[in-house]
Amino acid sequence: MNDLTQRPTLTDAPPLLTYDARELIQGGSQICLVLDDQTYFLRITRAGKLILTK
């Protein structure tokens, strides 16, 4: 078989971890996330959208 016929399907993938953004932010409007040495800010806008900034 070639590589094209051996691609994993969605049913083969492990389930993704799912988090509720409002629970993460715990009643506020913004949290800090750190990846390696970089700090990011996740914010819920007044319109209910998520924005991730550095």
mmCIF entry with sequence, helices, sheets and N, C-alpha, C, O atoms, coordinates in Angstrom:
data_MODEL
# 
_entry.id   MODEL 
# 
_entity.id                         1 
_entity.type                       polymer 
_entity.pdbx_number_of_molecules   1 
# 
_entity_poly.entity_id                      1 
_entity_poly.type                           'polypeptide(L)' 
_entity_poly.nstd_linkage                   no 
_entity_poly.nstd_monomer                   no 
_entity_poly.pdbx_seq_one_letter_code       MNDLTQRPTLTDAPPLLTYDARELIQGGSQICLVLDDQTYFLRITRAGKLILTK 
_entity_poly.pdbx_seq_one_letter_code_can   MNDLTQRPTLTDAPPLLTYDARELIQGGSQICLVLDDQTYFLRITRAGKLILTK 
_entity_poly.pdbx_strand_id                 A 
# 
loop_
_entity_poly_seq.entity_id 
_entity_poly_seq.num 
_entity_poly_seq.mon_id 
_entity_poly_seq.hetero 
1 1  MET n 
1 2  ASN n 
1 3  ASP n 
1 4  LEU n 
1 5  THR n 
1 6  GLN n 
1 7  ARG n 
1 8  PRO n 
1 9  THR n 
1 10 LEU n 
1 11 THR n 
1 12 ASP n 
1 13 ALA n 
1 14 PRO n 
1 15 PRO n 
1 16 LEU n 
1 17 LEU n 
1 18 THR n 
1 19 TYR n 
1 20 ASP n 
1 21 ALA n 
1 22 ARG n 
1 23 GLU n 
1 24 LEU n 
1 25 ILE n 
1 26 GLN n 
1 27 GLY n 
1 28 GLY n 
1 29 SER n 
1 30 GLN n 
1 31 ILE n 
1 32 CYS n 
1 33 LEU n 
1 34 VAL n 
1 35 LEU n 
1 36 ASP n 
1 37 ASP n 
1 38 GLN n 
1 39 THR n 
1 40 TYR n 
1 41 PHE n 
1 42 LEU n 
1 43 ARG n 
1 44 ILE n 
1 45 THR n 
1 46 ARG n 
1 47 ALA n 
1 48 GLY n 
1 49 LYS n 
1 50 LEU n 
1 51 ILE n 
1 52 LEU n 
1 53 THR n 
1 54 LYS n 
# 
_struct_asym.id          A 
_struct_asym.entity_id   1 
# 
loop_
_struct_conf.conf_type_id 
_struct_conf.id 
_struct_conf.pdbx_PDB_helix_id 
_struct_conf.beg_label_comp_id 
_struct_conf.beg_label_asym_id 
_struct_conf.beg_label_seq_id 
_struct_conf.pdbx_beg_PDB_ins_code 
_struct_conf.end_label_comp_id 
_struct_conf.end_label_asym_id 
_struct_conf.end_label_seq_id 
_struct_conf.pdbx_end_PDB_ins_code 
_struct_conf.beg_auth_comp_id 
_struct_conf.beg_auth_asym_id 
_struct_conf.beg_auth_seq_id 
_struct_conf.end_auth_comp_id 
_struct_conf.end_auth_asym_id 
_struct_conf.end_auth_seq_id 
_struct_conf.pdbx_PDB_helix_class 
_struct_conf.details 
_struct_conf.pdbx_PDB_helix_length 
HELX_P HELX_P1 AA1 ASP A 3  ? GLN A 6  ? ASP A 3  GLN A 6  5 ? 4 
HELX_P HELX_P2 AA2 LEU A 10 ? ASP A 12 ? LEU A 10 ASP A 12 5 ? 3 
HELX_P HELX_P3 AA3 ALA A 21 ? ILE A 25 ? ALA A 21 ILE A 25 1 ? 5 
# 
_struct_conf_type.id          HELX_P 
_struct_conf_type.criteria    ? 
_struct_conf_type.reference   ? 
# 
_struct_sheet.id               AA1 
_struct_sheet.type             ? 
_struct_sheet.number_strands   3 
_struct_sheet.details          ? 
# 
loop_
_struct_sheet_order.sheet_id 
_struct_sheet_order.range_id_1 
_struct_sheet_order.range_id_2 
_struct_sheet_order.offset 
_struct_sheet_order.sense 
AA1 1 2 ? anti-parallel 
AA1 2 3 ? anti-parallel 
# 
loop_
_struct_sheet_range.sheet_id 
_struct_sheet_range.id 
_struct_sheet_range.beg_label_comp_id 
_struct_sheet_range.beg_label_asym_id 
_struct_sheet_range.beg_label_seq_id 
_struct_sheet_range.pdbx_beg_PDB_ins_code 
_struct_sheet_range.end_label_comp_id 
_struct_sheet_range.end_label_asym_id 
_struct_sheet_range.end_label_seq_id 
_struct_sheet_range.pdbx_end_PDB_ins_code 
_struct_sheet_range.beg_auth_comp_id 
_struct_sheet_range.beg_auth_asym_id 
_struct_sheet_range.beg_auth_seq_id 
_struct_sheet_range.end_auth_comp_id 
_struct_sheet_range.end_auth_asym_id 
_struct_sheet_range.end_auth_seq_id 
AA1 1 GLN A 30 ? LEU A 35 ? GLN A 30 LEU A 35 
AA1 2 GLN A 38 ? ILE A 44 ? GLN A 38 ILE A 44 
AA1 3 LEU A 50 ? THR A 53 ? LEU A 50 THR A 53 
# 
loop_
_atom_site.group_PDB 
_atom_site.id 
_atom_site.type_symbol 
_atom_site.label_atom_id 
_atom_site.label_alt_id 
_atom_site.label_comp_id 
_atom_site.label_asym_id 
_atom_site.label_entity_id 
_atom_site.label_seq_id 
_atom_site.pdbx_PDB_ins_code 
_atom_site.Cartn_x 
_atom_site.Cartn_y 
_atom_site.Cartn_z 
_atom_site.occupancy 
_atom_site.B_iso_or_equiv 
_atom_site.pdbx_formal_charge 
_atom_site.auth_seq_id 
_atom_site.auth_comp_id 
_atom_site.auth_asym_id 
_atom_site.auth_atom_id 
_atom_site.pdbx_PDB_model_num 
ATOM 1   N N  . MET A 1 1  ? 0.838   -1.188 0.000  1.00 0.00 ? 1  MET A N  1 
ATOM 2   C CA . MET A 1 1  ? 0.000   0.000  0.000  1.00 0.00 ? 1  MET A CA 1 
ATOM 3   C C  . MET A 1 1  ? 0.877   1.244  0.000  1.00 0.00 ? 1  MET A C  1 
ATOM 4   O O  . MET A 1 1  ? 1.964   1.248  0.577  1.00 0.00 ? 1  MET A O  1 
ATOM 5   N N  . ASN A 1 2  ? 0.399   2.298  -0.650 1.00 0.00 ? 2  ASN A N  1 
ATOM 6   C CA . ASN A 1 2  ? 1.170   3.535  -0.629 1.00 0.00 ? 2  ASN A CA 1 
ATOM 7   C C  . ASN A 1 2  ? 0.695   4.427  0.515  1.00 0.00 ? 2  ASN A C  1 
ATOM 8   O O  . ASN A 1 2  ? -0.282  4.118  1.197  1.00 0.00 ? 2  ASN A O  1 
ATOM 9   N N  . ASP A 1 3  ? 1.403   5.537  0.712  1.00 0.00 ? 3  ASP A N  1 
ATOM 10  C CA . ASP A 1 3  ? 1.098   6.444  1.831  1.00 0.00 ? 3  ASP A CA 1 
ATOM 11  C C  . ASP A 1 3  ? -0.317  7.001  1.768  1.00 0.00 ? 3  ASP A C  1 
ATOM 12  O O  . ASP A 1 3  ? -0.919  7.248  2.813  1.00 0.00 ? 3  ASP A O  1 
ATOM 13  N N  . LEU A 1 4  ? -0.868  7.206  0.570  1.00 0.00 ? 4  LEU A N  1 
ATOM 14  C CA . LEU A 1 4  ? -2.188  7.797  0.449  1.00 0.00 ? 4  LEU A CA 1 
ATOM 15  C C  . LEU A 1 4  ? -3.280  6.885  0.990  1.00 0.00 ? 4  LEU A C  1 
ATOM 16  O O  . LEU A 1 4  ? -4.297  7.370  1.486  1.00 0.00 ? 4  LEU A O  1 
ATOM 17  N N  . THR A 1 5  ? -3.087  5.589  0.905  1.00 0.00 ? 5  THR A N  1 
ATOM 18  C CA . THR A 1 5  ? -4.121  4.674  1.391  1.00 0.00 ? 5  THR A CA 1 
ATOM 19  C C  . THR A 1 5  ? -3.957  4.359  2.869  1.00 0.00 ? 5  THR A C  1 
ATOM 20  O O  . THR A 1 5  ? -4.825  3.708  3.449  1.00 0.00 ? 5  THR A O  1 
ATOM 21  N N  . GLN A 1 6  ? -2.866  4.800  3.499  1.00 0.00 ? 6  GLN A N  1 
ATOM 22  C CA . GLN A 1 6  ? -2.629  4.487  4.900  1.00 0.00 ? 6  GLN A CA 1 
ATOM 23  C C  . GLN A 1 6  ? -2.824  5.685  5.823  1.00 0.00 ? 6  GLN A C  1 
ATOM 24  O O  . GLN A 1 6  ? -2.400  5.644  6.977  1.00 0.00 ? 6  GLN A O  1 
ATOM 25  N N  . ARG A 1 7  ? -3.455  6.746  5.339  1.00 0.00 ? 7  ARG A N  1 
ATOM 26  C CA . ARG A 1 7  ? -3.707  7.911  6.189  1.00 0.00 ? 7  ARG A CA 1 
ATOM 27  C C  . ARG A 1 7  ? -4.705  7.553  7.285  1.00 0.00 ? 7  ARG A C  1 
ATOM 28  O O  . ARG A 1 7  ? -5.690  6.861  7.028  1.00 0.00 ? 7  ARG A O  1 
ATOM 29  N N  . PRO A 1 8  ? -4.453  8.023  8.507  1.00 0.00 ? 8  PRO A N  1 
ATOM 30  C CA . PRO A 1 8  ? -5.413  7.732  9.579  1.00 0.00 ? 8  PRO A CA 1 
ATOM 31  C C  . PRO A 1 8  ? -6.721  8.482  9.338  1.00 0.00 ? 8  PRO A C  1 
ATOM 32  O O  . PRO A 1 8  ? -6.725  9.587  8.796  1.00 0.00 ? 8  PRO A O  1 
ATOM 33  N N  . THR A 1 9  ? -7.804  7.880  9.738  1.00 0.00 ? 9  THR A N  1 
ATOM 34  C CA . THR A 1 9  ? -9.104  8.537  9.632  1.00 0.00 ? 9  THR A CA 1 
ATOM 35  C C  . THR A 1 9  ? -9.434  9.191  10.959 1.00 0.00 ? 9  THR A C  1 
ATOM 36  O O  . THR A 1 9  ? -8.734  8.985  11.950 1.00 0.00 ? 9  THR A O  1 
ATOM 37  N N  . LEU A 1 10 ? -10.495 9.976  10.980 1.00 0.00 ? 10 LEU A N  1 
ATOM 38  C CA . LEU A 1 10 ? -10.903 10.624 12.227 1.00 0.00 ? 10 LEU A CA 1 
ATOM 39  C C  . LEU A 1 10 ? -11.215 9.613  13.313 1.00 0.00 ? 10 LEU A C  1 
ATOM 40  O O  . LEU A 1 10 ? -10.992 9.886  14.492 1.00 0.00 ? 10 LEU A O  1 
ATOM 41  N N  . THR A 1 11 ? -11.725 8.453  12.939 1.00 0.00 ? 11 THR A N  1 
ATOM 42  C CA . THR A 1 11 ? -12.060 7.438  13.947 1.00 0.00 ? 11 THR A CA 1 
ATOM 43  C C  . THR A 1 11 ? -10.804 6.793  14.520 1.00 0.00 ? 11 THR A C  1 
ATOM 44  O O  . THR A 1 11 ? -10.858 6.204  15.600 1.00 0.00 ? 11 THR A O  1 
ATOM 45  N N  . ASP A 1 12 ? -9.662  6.893  13.813 1.00 0.00 ? 12 ASP A N  1 
ATOM 46  C CA . ASP A 1 12 ? -8.407  6.330  14.312 1.00 0.00 ? 12 ASP A CA 1 
ATOM 47  C C  . ASP A 1 12 ? -7.695  7.278  15.282 1.00 0.00 ? 12 ASP A C  1 
ATOM 48  O O  . ASP A 1 12 ? -6.825  6.849  16.040 1.00 0.00 ? 12 ASP A O  1 
ATOM 49  N N  . ALA A 1 13 ? -8.057  8.551  15.262 1.00 0.00 ? 13 ALA A N  1 
ATOM 50  C CA . ALA A 1 13 ? -7.363  9.550  16.077 1.00 0.00 ? 13 ALA A CA 1 
ATOM 51  C C  . ALA A 1 13 ? -7.835  9.476  17.525 1.00 0.00 ? 13 ALA A C  1 
ATOM 52  O O  . ALA A 1 13 ? -9.007  9.212  17.790 1.00 0.00 ? 13 ALA A O  1 
ATOM 53  N N  . PRO A 1 14 ? -6.912  9.710  18.460 1.00 0.00 ? 14 PRO A N  1 
ATOM 54  C CA . PRO A 1 14 ? -7.341  9.743  19.856 1.00 0.00 ? 14 PRO A CA 1 
ATOM 55  C C  . PRO A 1 14 ? -8.247  10.948 20.094 1.00 0.00 ? 14 PRO A C  1 
ATOM 56  O O  . PRO A 1 14 ? -8.143  11.945 19.378 1.00 0.00 ? 14 PRO A O  1 
ATOM 57  N N  . PRO A 1 15 ? -9.125  10.874 21.078 1.00 0.00 ? 15 PRO A N  1 
ATOM 58  C CA . PRO A 1 15 ? -10.023 12.012 21.335 1.00 0.00 ? 15 PRO A CA 1 
ATOM 59  C C  . PRO A 1 15 ? -9.226  13.236 21.762 1.00 0.00 ? 15 PRO A C  1 
ATOM 60  O O  . PRO A 1 15 ? -8.222  13.119 22.465 1.00 0.00 ? 15 PRO A O  1 
ATOM 61  N N  . LEU A 1 16 ? -9.679  14.409 21.336 1.00 0.00 ? 16 LEU A N  1 
ATOM 62  C CA . LEU A 1 16 ? -9.023  15.656 21.710 1.00 0.00 ? 16 LEU A CA 1 
ATOM 63  C C  . LEU A 1 16 ? -9.486  16.087 23.091 1.00 0.00 ? 16 LEU A C  1 
ATOM 64  O O  . LEU A 1 16 ? -10.657 15.936 23.441 1.00 0.00 ? 16 LEU A O  1 
ATOM 65  N N  . LEU A 1 17 ? -8.558  16.624 23.872 1.00 0.00 ? 17 LEU A N  1 
ATOM 66  C CA . LEU A 1 17 ? -8.952  17.212 25.152 1.00 0.00 ? 17 LEU A CA 1 
ATOM 67  C C  . LEU A 1 17 ? -9.800  18.439 24.855 1.00 0.00 ? 17 LEU A C  1 
ATOM 68  O O  . LEU A 1 17 ? -9.482  19.207 23.947 1.00 0.00 ? 17 LEU A O  1 
ATOM 69  N N  . THR A 1 18 ? -10.864 18.628 25.603 1.00 0.00 ? 18 THR A N  1 
ATOM 70  C CA . THR A 1 18 ? -11.772 19.750 25.380 1.00 0.00 ? 18 THR A CA 1 
ATOM 71  C C  . THR A 1 18 ? -11.923 20.536 26.670 1.00 0.00 ? 18 THR A C  1 
ATOM 72  O O  . THR A 1 18 ? -12.168 19.968 27.735 1.00 0.00 ? 18 THR A O  1 
ATOM 73  N N  . TYR A 1 19 ? -11.774 21.848 26.560 1.00 0.00 ? 19 TYR A N  1 
ATOM 74  C CA . TYR A 1 19 ? -11.899 22.730 27.712 1.00 0.00 ? 19 TYR A CA 1 
ATOM 75  C C  . TYR A 1 19 ? -12.922 23.808 27.398 1.00 0.00 ? 19 TYR A C  1 
ATOM 76  O O  . TYR A 1 19 ? -12.984 24.295 26.269 1.00 0.00 ? 19 TYR A O  1 
ATOM 77  N N  . ASP A 1 20 ? -13.719 24.182 28.379 1.00 0.00 ? 20 ASP A N  1 
ATOM 78  C CA . ASP A 1 20 ? -14.653 25.286 28.225 1.00 0.00 ? 20 ASP A CA 1 
ATOM 79  C C  . ASP A 1 20 ? -13.892 26.569 28.545 1.00 0.00 ? 20 ASP A C  1 
ATOM 80  O O  . ASP A 1 20 ? -13.365 26.715 29.648 1.00 0.00 ? 20 ASP A O  1 
ATOM 81  N N  . ALA A 1 21 ? -13.830 27.494 27.599 1.00 0.00 ? 21 ALA A N  1 
ATOM 82  C CA . ALA A 1 21 ? -13.054 28.724 27.774 1.00 0.00 ? 21 ALA A CA 1 
ATOM 83  C C  . ALA A 1 21 ? -13.549 29.531 28.959 1.00 0.00 ? 21 ALA A C  1 
ATOM 84  O O  . ALA A 1 21 ? -12.743 30.110 29.689 1.00 0.00 ? 21 ALA A O  1 
ATOM 85  N N  . ARG A 1 22 ? -14.852 29.581 29.166 1.00 0.00 ? 22 ARG A N  1 
ATOM 86  C CA . ARG A 1 22 ? -15.385 30.350 30.289 1.00 0.00 ? 22 ARG A CA 1 
ATOM 87  C C  . ARG A 1 22 ? -14.959 29.742 31.627 1.00 0.00 ? 22 ARG A C  1 
ATOM 88  O O  . ARG A 1 22 ? -14.727 30.469 32.593 1.00 0.00 ? 22 ARG A O  1 
ATOM 89  N N  . GLU A 1 23 ? -14.858 28.411 31.685 1.00 0.00 ? 23 GLU A N  1 
ATOM 90  C CA . GLU A 1 23 ? -14.373 27.765 32.906 1.00 0.00 ? 23 GLU A CA 1 
ATOM 91  C C  . GLU A 1 23 ? -12.897 28.052 33.122 1.00 0.00 ? 23 GLU A C  1 
ATOM 92  O O  . GLU A 1 23 ? -12.471 28.272 34.255 1.00 0.00 ? 23 GLU A O  1 
ATOM 93  N N  . LEU A 1 24 ? -12.108 28.053 32.048 1.00 0.00 ? 24 LEU A N  1 
ATOM 94  C CA . LEU A 1 24 ? -10.682 28.365 32.175 1.00 0.00 ? 24 LEU A CA 1 
ATOM 95  C C  . LEU A 1 24 ? -10.469 29.778 32.699 1.00 0.00 ? 24 LEU A C  1 
ATOM 96  O O  . LEU A 1 24 ? -9.608  30.010 33.548 1.00 0.00 ? 24 LEU A O  1 
ATOM 97  N N  . ILE A 1 25 ? -11.248 30.712 32.195 1.00 0.00 ? 25 ILE A N  1 
ATOM 98  C CA . ILE A 1 25 ? -11.088 32.118 32.557 1.00 0.00 ? 25 ILE A CA 1 
ATOM 99  C C  . ILE A 1 25 ? -11.735 32.420 33.914 1.00 0.00 ? 25 ILE A C  1 
ATOM 100 O O  . ILE A 1 25 ? -11.446 33.452 34.521 1.00 0.00 ? 25 ILE A O  1 
ATOM 101 N N  . GLN A 1 26 ? -12.600 31.535 34.386 1.00 0.00 ? 26 GLN A N  1 
ATOM 102 C CA . GLN A 1 26 ? -13.193 31.587 35.727 1.00 0.00 ? 26 GLN A CA 1 
ATOM 103 C C  . GLN A 1 26 ? -13.863 32.929 36.039 1.00 0.00 ? 26 GLN A C  1 
ATOM 104 O O  . GLN A 1 26 ? -13.564 33.558 37.054 1.00 0.00 ? 26 GLN A O  1 
ATOM 105 N N  . GLY A 1 27 ? -14.754 33.351 35.173 1.00 0.00 ? 27 GLY A N  1 
ATOM 106 C CA . GLY A 1 27 ? -15.523 34.553 35.427 1.00 0.00 ? 27 GLY A CA 1 
ATOM 107 C C  . GLY A 1 27 ? -14.857 35.848 35.015 1.00 0.00 ? 27 GLY A C  1 
ATOM 108 O O  . GLY A 1 27 ? -15.499 36.898 35.025 1.00 0.00 ? 27 GLY A O  1 
ATOM 109 N N  . GLY A 1 28 ? -13.594 35.801 34.654 1.00 0.00 ? 28 GLY A N  1 
ATOM 110 C CA . GLY A 1 28 ? -12.902 37.003 34.190 1.00 0.00 ? 28 GLY A CA 1 
ATOM 111 C C  . GLY A 1 28 ? -13.080 37.157 32.688 1.00 0.00 ? 28 GLY A C  1 
ATOM 112 O O  . GLY A 1 28 ? -14.024 36.631 32.099 1.00 0.00 ? 28 GLY A O  1 
ATOM 113 N N  . SER A 1 29 ? -12.167 37.879 32.091 1.00 0.00 ? 29 SER A N  1 
ATOM 114 C CA . SER A 1 29 ? -12.242 38.035 30.642 1.00 0.00 ? 29 SER A CA 1 
ATOM 115 C C  . SER A 1 29 ? -10.944 37.643 29.959 1.00 0.00 ? 29 SER A C  1 
ATOM 116 O O  . SER A 1 29 ? -10.880 37.632 28.730 1.00 0.00 ? 29 SER A O  1 
ATOM 117 N N  . GLN A 1 30 ? -9.891  37.315 30.736 1.00 0.00 ? 30 GLN A N  1 
ATOM 118 C CA . GLN A 1 30 ? -8.594  37.035 30.130 1.00 0.00 ? 30 GLN A CA 1 
ATOM 119 C C  . GLN A 1 30 ? -7.769  36.132 31.035 1.00 0.00 ? 30 GLN A C  1 
ATOM 120 O O  . GLN A 1 30 ? -7.859  36.210 32.260 1.00 0.00 ? 30 GLN A O  1 
ATOM 121 N N  . ILE A 1 31 ? -6.956  35.268 30.411 1.00 0.00 ? 31 ILE A N  1 
ATOM 122 C CA . ILE A 1 31 ? -5.980  34.463 31.146 1.00 0.00 ? 31 ILE A CA 1 
ATOM 123 C C  . ILE A 1 31 ? -4.658  34.508 30.404 1.00 0.00 ? 31 ILE A C  1 
ATOM 124 O O  . ILE A 1 31 ? -4.609  34.852 29.223 1.00 0.00 ? 31 ILE A O  1 
ATOM 125 N N  . CYS A 1 32 ? -3.587  34.160 31.100 1.00 0.00 ? 32 CYS A N  1 
ATOM 126 C CA . CYS A 1 32 ? -2.260  34.027 30.496 1.00 0.00 ? 32 CYS A CA 1 
ATOM 127 C C  . CYS A 1 32 ? -1.987  32.549 30.264 1.00 0.00 ? 32 CYS A C  1 
ATOM 128 O O  . CYS A 1 32 ? -2.286  31.705 31.109 1.00 0.00 ? 32 CYS A O  1 
ATOM 129 N N  . LEU A 1 33 ? -1.424  32.259 29.122 1.00 0.00 ? 33 LEU A N  1 
ATOM 130 C CA . LEU A 1 33 ? -0.972  30.912 28.795 1.00 0.00 ? 33 LEU A CA 1 
ATOM 131 C C  . LEU A 1 33 ? 0.519   31.000 28.502 1.00 0.00 ? 33 LEU A C  1 
ATOM 132 O O  . LEU A 1 33 ? 0.960   31.935 27.834 1.00 0.00 ? 33 LEU A O  1 
ATOM 133 N N  . VAL A 1 34 ? 1.304   30.041 28.992 1.00 0.00 ? 34 VAL A N  1 
ATOM 134 C CA . VAL A 1 34 ? 2.745   30.050 28.767 1.00 0.00 ? 34 VAL A CA 1 
ATOM 135 C C  . VAL A 1 34 ? 3.116   28.802 27.978 1.00 0.00 ? 34 VAL A C  1 
ATOM 136 O O  . VAL A 1 34 ? 2.732   27.687 28.330 1.00 0.00 ? 34 VAL A O  1 
ATOM 137 N N  . LEU A 1 35 ? 3.868   29.011 26.910 1.00 0.00 ? 35 LEU A N  1 
ATOM 138 C CA . LEU A 1 35 ? 4.408   27.920 26.102 1.00 0.00 ? 35 LEU A CA 1 
ATOM 139 C C  . LEU A 1 35 ? 5.895   28.165 25.970 1.00 0.00 ? 35 LEU A C  1 
ATOM 140 O O  . LEU A 1 35 ? 6.322   29.147 25.364 1.00 0.00 ? 35 LEU A O  1 
ATOM 141 N N  . ASP A 1 36 ? 6.680   27.268 26.541 1.00 0.00 ? 36 ASP A N  1 
ATOM 142 C CA . ASP A 1 36 ? 8.133   27.456 26.632 1.00 0.00 ? 36 ASP A CA 1 
ATOM 143 C C  . ASP A 1 36 ? 8.389   28.793 27.334 1.00 0.00 ? 36 ASP A C  1 
ATOM 144 O O  . ASP A 1 36 ? 7.951   28.966 28.472 1.00 0.00 ? 36 ASP A O  1 
ATOM 145 N N  . ASP A 1 37 ? 9.067   29.722 26.713 1.00 0.00 ? 37 ASP A N  1 
ATOM 146 C CA . ASP A 1 37 ? 9.338   31.017 27.349 1.00 0.00 ? 37 ASP A CA 1 
ATOM 147 C C  . ASP A 1 37 ? 8.428   32.118 26.838 1.00 0.00 ? 37 ASP A C  1 
ATOM 148 O O  . ASP A 1 37 ? 8.686   33.293 27.097 1.00 0.00 ? 37 ASP A O  1 
ATOM 149 N N  . GLN A 1 38 ? 7.378   31.770 26.124 1.00 0.00 ? 38 GLN A N  1 
ATOM 150 C CA . GLN A 1 38 ? 6.484   32.767 25.534 1.00 0.00 ? 38 GLN A CA 1 
ATOM 151 C C  . GLN A 1 38 ? 5.178   32.837 26.316 1.00 0.00 ? 38 GLN A C  1 
ATOM 152 O O  . GLN A 1 38 ? 4.618   31.812 26.702 1.00 0.00 ? 38 GLN A O  1 
ATOM 153 N N  . THR A 1 39 ? 4.697   34.064 26.545 1.00 0.00 ? 39 THR A N  1 
ATOM 154 C CA . THR A 1 39 ? 3.431   34.283 27.239 1.00 0.00 ? 39 THR A CA 1 
ATOM 155 C C  . THR A 1 39 ? 2.388   34.741 26.233 1.00 0.00 ? 39 THR A C  1 
ATOM 156 O O  . THR A 1 39 ? 2.631   35.642 25.430 1.00 0.00 ? 39 THR A O  1 
ATOM 157 N N  . TYR A 1 40 ? 1.231   34.109 26.289 1.00 0.00 ? 40 TYR A N  1 
ATOM 158 C CA . TYR A 1 40 ? 0.108   34.446 25.414 1.00 0.00 ? 40 TYR A CA 1 
ATOM 159 C C  . TYR A 1 40 ? -1.076  34.815 26.294 1.00 0.00 ? 40 TYR A C  1 
ATOM 160 O O  . TYR A 1 40 ? -1.170  34.387 27.445 1.00 0.00 ? 40 TYR A O  1 
ATOM 161 N N  . PHE A 1 41 ? -1.980  35.616 25.738 1.00 0.00 ? 41 PHE A N  1 
ATOM 162 C CA . PHE A 1 41 ? -3.177  36.028 26.454 1.00 0.00 ? 41 PHE A CA 1 
ATOM 163 C C  . PHE A 1 41 ? -4.398  35.541 25.683 1.00 0.00 ? 41 PHE A C  1 
ATOM 164 O O  . PHE A 1 41 ? -4.535  35.812 24.490 1.00 0.00 ? 41 PHE A O  1 
ATOM 165 N N  . LEU A 1 42 ? -5.273  34.832 26.358 1.00 0.00 ? 42 LEU A N  1 
ATOM 166 C CA . LEU A 1 42 ? -6.521  34.373 25.771 1.00 0.00 ? 42 LEU A CA 1 
ATOM 167 C C  . LEU A 1 42 ? -7.626  35.216 26.367 1.00 0.00 ? 42 LEU A C  1 
ATOM 168 O O  . LEU A 1 42 ? -7.778  35.287 27.587 1.00 0.00 ? 42 LEU A O  1 
ATOM 169 N N  . ARG A 1 43 ? -8.398  35.854 25.503 1.00 0.00 ? 43 ARG A N  1 
ATOM 170 C CA . ARG A 1 43 ? -9.405  36.807 25.958 1.00 0.00 ? 43 ARG A CA 1 
ATOM 171 C C  . ARG A 1 43 ? -10.740 36.518 25.298 1.00 0.00 ? 43 ARG A C  1 
ATOM 172 O O  . ARG A 1 43 ? -10.795 36.164 24.120 1.00 0.00 ? 43 ARG A O  1 
ATOM 173 N N  . ILE A 1 44 ? -11.826 36.670 26.063 1.00 0.00 ? 44 ILE A N  1 
ATOM 174 C CA . ILE A 1 44 ? -13.174 36.578 25.520 1.00 0.00 ? 44 ILE A CA 1 
ATOM 175 C C  . ILE A 1 44 ? -13.658 38.012 25.298 1.00 0.00 ? 44 ILE A C  1 
ATOM 176 O O  . ILE A 1 44 ? -13.674 38.819 26.227 1.00 0.00 ? 44 ILE A O  1 
ATOM 177 N N  . THR A 1 45 ? -14.047 38.318 24.074 1.00 0.00 ? 45 THR A N  1 
ATOM 178 C CA . THR A 1 45 ? -14.514 39.667 23.751 1.00 0.00 ? 45 THR A CA 1 
ATOM 179 C C  . THR A 1 45 ? -15.955 39.853 24.210 1.00 0.00 ? 45 THR A C  1 
ATOM 180 O O  . THR A 1 45 ? -16.619 38.894 24.604 1.00 0.00 ? 45 THR A O  1 
ATOM 181 N N  . ARG A 1 46 ? -16.431 41.093 24.156 1.00 0.00 ? 46 ARG A N  1 
ATOM 182 C CA . ARG A 1 46 ? -17.835 41.381 24.506 1.00 0.00 ? 46 ARG A CA 1 
ATOM 183 C C  . ARG A 1 46 ? -18.783 40.676 23.549 1.00 0.00 ? 46 ARG A C  1 
ATOM 184 O O  . ARG A 1 46 ? -19.921 40.374 23.908 1.00 0.00 ? 46 ARG A O  1 
ATOM 185 N N  . ALA A 1 47 ? -18.320 40.413 22.336 1.00 0.00 ? 47 ALA A N  1 
ATOM 186 C CA . ALA A 1 47 ? -19.154 39.719 21.348 1.00 0.00 ? 47 ALA A CA 1 
ATOM 187 C C  . ALA A 1 47 ? -19.107 38.199 21.511 1.00 0.00 ? 47 ALA A C  1 
ATOM 188 O O  . ALA A 1 47 ? -19.726 37.470 20.737 1.00 0.00 ? 47 ALA A O  1 
ATOM 189 N N  . GLY A 1 48 ? -18.361 37.717 22.533 1.00 0.00 ? 48 GLY A N  1 
ATOM 190 C CA . GLY A 1 48 ? -18.292 36.278 22.780 1.00 0.00 ? 48 GLY A CA 1 
ATOM 191 C C  . GLY A 1 48 ? -17.313 35.536 21.910 1.00 0.00 ? 48 GLY A C  1 
ATOM 192 O O  . GLY A 1 48 ? -17.418 34.317 21.767 1.00 0.00 ? 48 GLY A O  1 
ATOM 193 N N  . LYS A 1 49 ? -16.357 36.242 21.320 1.00 0.00 ? 49 LYS A N  1 
ATOM 194 C CA . LYS A 1 49 ? -15.326 35.623 20.482 1.00 0.00 ? 49 LYS A CA 1 
ATOM 195 C C  . LYS A 1 49 ? -14.051 35.430 21.316 1.00 0.00 ? 49 LYS A C  1 
ATOM 196 O O  . LYS A 1 49 ? -13.846 36.117 22.317 1.00 0.00 ? 49 LYS A O  1 
ATOM 197 N N  . LEU A 1 50 ? -13.200 34.491 20.894 1.00 0.00 ? 50 LEU A N  1 
ATOM 198 C CA . LEU A 1 50 ? -11.927 34.276 21.553 1.00 0.00 ? 50 LEU A CA 1 
ATOM 199 C C  . LEU A 1 50 ? -10.818 34.926 20.742 1.00 0.00 ? 50 LEU A C  1 
ATOM 200 O O  . LEU A 1 50 ? -10.799 34.836 19.514 1.00 0.00 ? 50 LEU A O  1 
ATOM 201 N N  . ILE A 1 51 ? -9.889  35.583 21.437 1.00 0.00 ? 51 ILE A N  1 
ATOM 202 C CA . ILE A 1 51 ? -8.728  36.167 20.794 1.00 0.00 ? 51 ILE A CA 1 
ATOM 203 C C  . ILE A 1 51 ? -7.499  35.708 21.559 1.00 0.00 ? 51 ILE A C  1 
ATOM 204 O O  . ILE A 1 51 ? -7.447  35.824 22.783 1.00 0.00 ? 51 ILE A O  1 
ATOM 205 N N  . LEU A 1 52 ? -6.505  35.186 20.840 1.00 0.00 ? 52 LEU A N  1 
ATOM 206 C CA . LEU A 1 52 ? -5.236  34.777 21.428 1.00 0.00 ? 52 LEU A CA 1 
ATOM 207 C C  . LEU A 1 52 ? -4.171  35.727 20.909 1.00 0.00 ? 52 LEU A C  1 
ATOM 208 O O  . LEU A 1 52 ? -3.959  35.832 19.701 1.00 0.00 ? 52 LEU A O  1 
ATOM 209 N N  . THR A 1 53 ? -3.491  36.430 21.833 1.00 0.00 ? 53 THR A N  1 
ATOM 210 C CA . THR A 1 53 ? -2.435  37.368 21.441 1.00 0.00 ? 53 THR A CA 1 
ATOM 211 C C  . THR A 1 53 ? -1.175  37.066 22.217 1.00 0.00 ? 53 THR A C  1 
ATOM 212 O O  . THR A 1 53 ? -1.202  36.395 23.249 1.00 0.00 ? 53 THR A O  1 
ATOM 213 N N  . LYS A 1 54 ? -0.078  37.570 21.705 1.00 0.00 ? 54 LYS A N  1 
ATOM 214 C CA . LYS A 1 54 ? 1.222   37.387 22.325 1.00 0.00 ? 54 LYS A CA 1 
ATOM 215 C C  . LYS A 1 54 ? 1.581   38.602 23.141 1.00 0.00 ? 54 LYS A C  1 
ATOM 216 O O  . LYS A 1 54 ? 2.651   38.644 23.749 1.00 0.00 ? 54 LYS A O  1 
# 
